[in-house]
């Protein structure tokens, strides 16, 4: 294990908190995106033939 010298600087608690909050925000953004994507109606199978241009 590396020991920090007296003059070394580490991210500390503030750095950990910022990274943790970004991770939590990312989790909720992905969850919301999946919810919105599931609402999209995509034509499938026989519906594709009806939308072709003649």
C-alpha positions in Angstrom: 0.0 0.0 0.0 1.3 3.4 -0.9 1.7 6.0 1.9 1.1 9.6 1.0 3.9 12.0 1.8 3.2 15.2 3.8 3.1 17.4 0.6 0.9 15.0 -1.5 -2.6 15.9 -2.4 -5.4 13.4 -2.7 -9.1 13.8 -3.8 -10.3 12.9 -0.4 -14.0 12.8 0.7 -15.1 15.6 -1.6 -13.7 13.8 -4.7 -15.4 10.6 -3.7 -18.7 12.4 -3.0 -18.6 14.0 -6.5 -17.9 10.7 -8.3 -20.6 9.0 -6.2 -23.2 11.7 -7.1 -22.3 11.5 -10.8 -22.8 7.7 -10.6 -26.2 8.0 -8.9 -27.3 10.7 -11.5 -26.2 8.4 -14.3 -28.2 5.5 -12.9 -31.4 7.6 -12.8 -30.8 9.0 -16.3 -30.4 5.6 -17.8 -33.5 4.4 -15.9 -35.5 7.3 -17.3 -34.1 6.8 -20.8 -35.2 3.1 -20.8 -38.7 4.2 -19.7 -38.9 6.7 -22.5 -37.6 4.2 -25.1 -40.2 1.7 -24.1 -43.0 4.2 -25.0 -41.9 4.4 -28.6 -44.1 2.5 -31.0 -42.1 0.9 -33.8 -43.9 -0.7 -36.7 -43.1 -4.4 -37.0 -43.7 -7.2 -39.5 -46.8 -6.6 -41.6 -46.9 -2.9 -40.6 -43.7 -2.3 -42.7 -45.5 -3.2 -45.9 -48.1 -0.5 -45.4 -45.6 2.2 -45.0 -43.7 1.5 -48.3 -43.7 4.3 -50.9 -45.1 3.3 -54.3 
